[in-house]
């Protein structure tokens, strides 16, 4: 009987949750002004368009993507791309898009 009580107790214990997310480097180009934006965000190109509508003259694509362990709450910065050296320039986050030239 004790065995079953212990078994039920251990099954009801919360297990530590493991979280991960994917970061996309999006590249937005404006065909008329030739302006470009490079943005690190957790939104894929289709989701990004739903949240931040583009002009008719703009096109979106993604340059690279990678996974990060952990959480993204409270506006934490995204992890760096593990496949690139530390020479990667600071990119704009999805909360404050700016034009990079």
Backbone as JSON, one array per atom type, in Angstrom:
{
  "sequence": "XXXXXXXXXXXXXXXXXXXXXXXXXXXXXXXXXXXXXXXXXXXXXXXXXXXXXXXXXXXXXXXXXXXXXXXXXXXXXXXXXXXXXXXXXXXXXXXXXXXXX",
  "N": [[0.82, -1.19, 0.0], [1.94, 1.24, 0.79], [3.74, 1.6, -1.24], [2.11, 2.24, -3.47], [1.02, 4.66, -2.61], [3.32, 6.24, -2.47], [4.01, 6.13, -5.17], [1.86, 7.48, -6.41], [2.22, 9.97, -5.21], [4.76, 10.76, -6.23], [4.15, 10.89, -8.93], [2.46, 13.04, -9.0], [4.06, 15.17, -8.39], [5.35, 18.23, -9.5], [7.21, 18.46, -12.47], [10.29, 19.91, -13.53], [9.94, 22.39, -15.94], [11.03, 22.6, -19.27], [12.02, 25.06, -21.46], [12.12, 26.49, -24.72], [12.88, 28.62, -27.47], [12.58, 29.99, -30.78], [14.64, 32.07, -32.71], [14.46, 34.46, -35.24], [16.2, 36.03, -37.87], [15.12, 38.59, -39.59], [14.77, 40.07, -42.81], [13.95, 42.98, -44.24], [13.01, 44.65, -47.1], [12.55, 47.63, -48.92], [11.2, 48.25, -51.96], [10.89, 50.65, -53.37], [12.27, 52.78, -52.05], [14.67, 51.61, -51.52], [15.49, 51.06, -48.96], [16.56, 49.16, -46.14], [15.86, 46.79, -43.54], [17.0, 44.98, -40.77], [16.1, 42.57, -38.57], [15.98, 41.02, -35.4], [13.86, 38.66, -34.11], [11.25, 36.77, -32.43], [9.24, 36.02, -33.99], [8.1, 34.39, -36.9], [8.36, 35.08, -40.49], [5.67, 35.19, -41.53], [4.08, 35.51, -39.21], [5.17, 37.89, -38.27], [4.3, 39.76, -40.16], [1.59, 39.78, -39.55], [1.54, 41.04, -37.04], [3.04, 43.4, -37.43], [2.22, 45.16, -39.9], [3.3, 45.42, -43.3], [4.36, 47.82, -45.79], [3.02, 48.12, -49.12], [5.1, 48.14, -50.88], [7.13, 46.79, -49.63], [9.12, 43.9, -48.95], [9.55, 40.76, -47.26], [11.85, 38.53, -45.79], [13.66, 35.75, -44.35], [16.91, 35.62, -42.98], [18.44, 33.96, -41.3], [18.04, 31.46, -38.74], [17.72, 30.27, -35.37], [17.77, 28.23, -32.38], [16.99, 28.94, -28.96], [17.57, 28.36, -25.52], [15.45, 28.6, -22.66], [13.43, 31.33, -21.34], [11.36, 34.03, -22.62], [10.14, 36.11, -21.36], [9.29, 39.3, -19.85], [10.67, 41.08, -21.51], [13.26, 40.15, -22.09], [16.48, 39.97, -23.6], [17.23, 38.43, -26.74], [18.98, 35.32, -27.26], [22.34, 35.03, -28.51], [23.33, 34.24, -31.88], [24.5, 31.03, -32.2], [26.06, 30.07, -34.25], [27.52, 32.04, -35.4], [30.42, 34.13, -35.14], [31.42, 36.32, -32.39], [31.38, 38.74, -33.64], [29.08, 39.64, -34.72], [26.92, 42.29, -35.53], [24.97, 44.42, -33.37], [21.6, 43.84, -33.62], [18.34, 45.05, -34.46], [15.6, 44.76, -32.23], [12.32, 43.25, -32.2], [10.67, 44.92, -30.8], [11.45, 47.53, -31.18], [11.75, 48.55, -34.05], [14.12, 49.77, -36.41], [15.62, 51.53, -39.12], [18.31, 50.15, -40.76], [21.32, 50.87, -42.39]],
  "CA": [[0.0, 0.0, 0.0], [2.82, 2.4, 0.83], [4.33, 1.73, -2.56], [1.16, 2.94, -4.32], [0.92, 6.04, -2.14], [4.53, 6.91, -2.94], [3.94, 6.23, -6.63], [0.92, 8.56, -6.72], [2.86, 11.21, -4.77], [5.81, 11.1, -7.18], [3.52, 11.24, -10.21], [1.82, 14.34, -8.87], [5.06, 16.22, -8.21], [5.62, 18.94, -10.77], [8.54, 18.3, -13.04], [10.77, 21.2, -14.05], [9.61, 22.6, -17.34], [12.11, 23.08, -20.12], [11.45, 25.93, -22.5], [13.02, 26.99, -25.74], [12.22, 29.43, -28.48], [13.35, 30.17, -32.01], [14.9, 33.46, -33.09], [14.6, 34.67, -36.68], [16.74, 37.29, -38.36], [14.31, 38.95, -40.75], [15.35, 41.08, -43.69], [12.84, 43.69, -44.9], [13.51, 45.6, -48.1], [11.56, 48.49, -49.57], [11.59, 48.31, -53.37], [10.9, 52.01, -53.92], [13.31, 53.62, -51.44], [15.88, 50.78, -51.35], [15.82, 50.97, -47.54], [16.54, 47.79, -45.62], [15.8, 46.59, -42.1], [17.39, 43.66, -40.33], [15.45, 42.51, -37.27], [15.93, 39.77, -34.65], [12.55, 38.52, -33.48], [10.79, 35.4, -32.25], [8.15, 35.82, -34.94], [8.52, 34.04, -38.26], [7.92, 36.15, -41.41], [4.21, 35.29, -41.63], [3.58, 36.08, -37.96], [5.63, 39.28, -38.18], [3.41, 40.57, -40.99], [0.32, 39.93, -38.83], [1.72, 41.99, -35.95], [3.6, 44.64, -37.94], [1.92, 45.17, -41.33], [4.29, 46.04, -44.17], [3.85, 48.6, -46.91], [2.89, 47.31, -50.33], [6.38, 48.11, -51.58], [8.12, 46.07, -48.83], [9.18, 42.44, -48.99], [10.17, 40.22, -46.06], [12.42, 37.18, -45.86], [14.54, 35.58, -43.19], [18.28, 35.29, -43.32], [18.89, 32.82, -40.51], [17.22, 31.13, -37.59], [18.37, 29.39, -34.41], [16.99, 27.99, -31.16], [17.55, 29.39, -27.69], [16.95, 27.76, -24.34], [15.01, 29.56, -21.66], [12.17, 32.06, -21.49], [11.48, 35.35, -23.24], [9.25, 37.06, -20.7], [9.83, 40.55, -19.29], [11.49, 41.74, -22.53], [14.66, 39.7, -22.06], [17.08, 39.99, -24.93], [17.37, 37.12, -27.37], [20.34, 34.79, -27.2], [23.11, 35.27, -29.74], [23.41, 33.13, -32.82], [25.66, 30.21, -31.85], [26.83, 29.72, -35.45], [28.29, 33.2, -35.84], [31.35, 34.63, -34.12], [30.93, 37.47, -31.62], [31.49, 39.95, -34.44], [27.77, 40.0, -35.24], [26.49, 43.6, -35.03], [23.71, 44.45, -32.64], [20.46, 44.0, -34.51], [17.17, 45.67, -33.86], [14.61, 43.81, -31.75], [10.98, 43.48, -32.76], [9.96, 45.94, -30.04], [11.84, 48.87, -31.62], [12.38, 48.45, -35.37], [14.77, 50.92, -36.96], [16.22, 51.28, -40.42], [19.76, 50.01, -40.77], [21.85, 51.01, -43.75]],
  "C": [[0.86, 1.26, 0.0], [3.44, 2.66, -0.54], [3.4, 2.53, -3.48], [0.98, 4.4, -3.91], [2.14, 6.83, -2.6], [4.5, 7.12, -4.45], [3.01, 7.37, -7.05], [1.54, 9.9, -6.34], [3.92, 11.65, -5.77], [5.25, 11.48, -8.55], [2.89, 12.62, -10.17], [2.81, 15.48, -8.66], [5.28, 16.93, -9.55], [7.06, 18.73, -11.21], [9.0, 19.65, -13.56], [10.49, 21.29, -15.55], [10.82, 23.13, -18.09], [11.49, 23.89, -21.25], [12.54, 26.28, -23.5], [12.21, 27.78, -26.75], [13.14, 29.57, -29.68], [13.46, 31.65, -32.31], [15.11, 33.51, -34.6], [15.29, 36.0, -36.93], [16.0, 37.59, -39.65], [14.97, 40.08, -41.52], [14.19, 41.7, -44.46], [13.43, 44.71, -45.85], [12.34, 46.36, -48.69], [12.03, 48.69, -51.02], [11.68, 49.73, -53.91], [12.03, 52.86, -53.36], [14.64, 52.9, -51.27], [16.35, 50.71, -49.9], [15.71, 49.52, -47.09], [16.47, 47.82, -44.1], [16.25, 45.16, -41.83], [16.96, 43.54, -38.88], [15.59, 41.11, -36.68], [14.61, 39.72, -33.92], [12.22, 37.05, -33.29], [9.62, 35.08, -33.17], [8.71, 35.4, -36.29], [7.96, 35.09, -39.22], [6.4, 36.3, -41.52], [3.59, 35.91, -40.38], [3.97, 37.55, -37.84], [4.72, 40.2, -38.98], [2.06, 40.78, -40.3], [0.42, 40.98, -37.72], [2.17, 43.37, -36.43], [3.37, 44.68, -39.46], [2.98, 45.94, -42.13], [3.6, 46.9, -45.22], [3.77, 47.69, -48.13], [4.21, 47.18, -51.07], [7.45, 47.33, -50.83], [7.99, 44.57, -49.0], [9.92, 41.96, -47.75], [10.7, 38.82, -46.36], [13.27, 36.99, -44.61], [15.89, 35.09, -43.64], [18.76, 34.04, -42.59], [17.94, 32.62, -39.34], [18.0, 30.2, -36.68], [17.49, 29.26, -33.18], [17.76, 28.48, -29.94], [16.83, 28.67, -26.55], [16.51, 28.86, -23.4], [13.7, 30.23, -22.03], [12.43, 33.43, -22.1], [10.6, 36.39, -22.56], [10.02, 38.26, -20.17], [10.87, 41.19, -20.21], [12.98, 41.39, -22.42], [15.21, 39.71, -23.48], [17.23, 38.55, -25.44], [18.8, 36.63, -27.23], [21.03, 35.04, -28.54], [23.11, 34.03, -30.61], [24.65, 32.31, -32.52], [26.55, 29.88, -33.04], [27.66, 30.87, -35.98], [29.28, 33.59, -34.75], [30.76, 35.86, -33.43], [31.0, 38.77, -32.38], [30.14, 40.39, -35.0], [27.33, 41.35, -34.68], [25.18, 43.47, -34.27], [22.57, 44.71, -33.62], [19.3, 44.58, -33.74], [16.21, 44.58, -33.38], [13.25, 44.16, -32.32], [10.22, 44.55, -32.0], [10.31, 47.35, -30.54], [12.52, 48.82, -32.99], [12.93, 49.79, -35.84], [15.36, 50.55, -38.3], [17.73, 51.22, -40.26], [20.25, 50.15, -42.19], [23.23, 50.43, -43.83]]
}
